[in-house]
Amino acid sequence: MMASDLCECGSASGSEDADCEVLSSNFSLERLPPLPRRGSGYWSEPMMGICIVGVLSAMLVSVTQGMSMAGTGQVGGPQVAQVRTGSVILIWAEALTAVLCTLFLLFAGAGVILRSPATCYPIPDEVQERLIAGRNLDGLKNIRGEHGESYCVRCCLWRPSKEDGKVHHCNVCQRCVRGFDHHCGVFGRCIVRGNMPCFVVLIGMMFAGMVTAMVAVTASAGVDTGV
């Protein structure tokens, strides 16, 4: 039974109509229980990812730039000089890309299902009864819908069916996300369909930066890189 169905009381008595109005007002989005508090890992885990990205970026940029400056003036021809210059430009681009990907993972909230009238209504009967009685929803299991969707009793919203990708309530992030792949303990965020490309690029930048630094070291030694 939907919350709106409870107010279709045209044939009922006046007192019943009044009860329906009260019942409907109790289920505005503002009256829903607050979203669960984030797990401690949501705040602590990203520190590891930030340190890894920051330290690696600083090291690789320093090595590449340092080797390029150290090789200035050495014999090697214009091609080697171009390699040094290109390595510096490339390592900075890779470092900037890694930082932007990290920021996106941490702050974009990709895949998170937000509360809205479309996701929160209709509120299941079991949930309505507890809210009206002023009771919490502890111990209540998620509720299956008629078309494969499910109602999360922690976020108090409807989640789409698995046809739209795996839907999961993360115990660390304490939010429901769609397109779930895994929770990353390094960055403290769920990796989902919406941020997976960014996650893959971030990992790729680590290896690309290492290759760029190696090229810079080789070029600074005056070795022909074949460029």
PyMOL commands that set and color helices and strands:
alter all, ss='L'
color gray80, all
select helices_A, chain A and resi 5-7+14-25+29-31+40-70+77-107+117-120+125-132+162-164+196-220
alter helices_A, ss='H'
color red, helices_A
select strands_A, chain A and resi 143-144+150-152+157-159+167-169+176-178+180-184+189-192
alter strands_A, ss='S'
color yellow, strands_A
deselect
rebuild
show_as cartoon
